[in-house]
Amino acid sequence: MEPFVLLLVAQGPTYGYKLIGELDELGVAPDGIDPGMVYRTLRTMDADGLVTTEWGLEGDQPRREYRLTEDGACALEDWIDVMHERKRLIDHFLVRGQAIAKTQGE
């Protein structure tokens, strides 16, 4: 959850309910997003100094806004590196798996 939350917060100040909707749109969790998990992730990221929070208004509704910190930007860069490596491994797996499936289908 953390890399996706970091990515969305990096796009600009946001709030929990909006994040939940964006995560749901991304399809991060096939069975839907657990709001409790998102808020726990945000609290942990706040405690770890990856985001800051402050109260703001969305229309006339008070909302807790989340903003990325410098440490959060560094953590996002680390996650980008991790995701590139995972993509490389998945691509390698798919190429080999398709080759095996092709030879078995002949």
N, C-alpha and C positions, 0 to 999 in steps of 0.2 A: 504494500500500500504506500509506503513512504516515498518511493521514487516517483510515483504518479502524483501524489499530493505535492511534492516539491516542484515538479514540472508545472503543475497548474498554478501554484502560488507564485512561481517565477514569472508568470505572464502578467502579474499585476495584483494589487491588493484584492482580496476576495474574502468570502465568509463561508462558514461551514455548509449551509444549505445549498449554496451555489456549487461548492466543490462536490457535494454528493451527487447533484444532478450531472455535472460534467464527468465524474467518474463512472456513473451509470451509463451515460452516452458512449463512453469509450469501451464499455463492456469489460471493465476490469474484473468484475465478479459475475460469472454467468447467472447466478441466482439472484442478482441484485446486490446493491451496496448496503452493508450494515452501517447505519448512521453512527452507532456507538463506536464501531471500529475507527471510523474516520475521525471522530472527536477525540478518541484515545490517542490516535496517531498524532493529531495536531497538538494535544497537550504534551506528549512526549517530545515532539519536535520543538515546542516552545521551551520546555525544560532543558533541552539539549542546546538551545541557542540557535536553532536552524531557522526559526520564524519568530517574529514578534507579533504581539496582539495588542489591539487597542479597540475601544468602543467607537463605532461610527454609526451613521444613519444610512439606511437604504430606503429612500423615500422618507417616510416618517417613522420607520421601524428601526429601533436600535439593533445593531448587529456587531458582533465581535469580528473585526477585520484582521486578517492574517497577511503579513508581509515577509518576504524572504530576507534573511540577513546575509552578510558576507559569508559566514560559515555555512549557511544554507546553500548559497551559490556554489561553494566548494564541494559540498556533499552532492549536489546535483551533478556537477562535473564528474565526480567519482562514479555516480550511478550511470551516467552516460557511457563511461568506459566499460562498466560491468555489462550494460545492455549490449554494447557492440560485441563484446566477447561472447555473450550468450547467443546473439544472432549468428555469429560465426560458427559456433558449435551446432546450432539448430540447422543452419544451411548445410553444413557438412553431413549431419545426420540424414537430412532429407535426400541429398544427392546419393549417398551410399544406399539408403533404404530404397530409393527408386530404382537404382541399378540392380539391387537384389531382387526386387519385385519383378523387374523386367526379365531377368534371366530365369526366374521361376515360372513366369508366364509363357515362356517359349516352349 
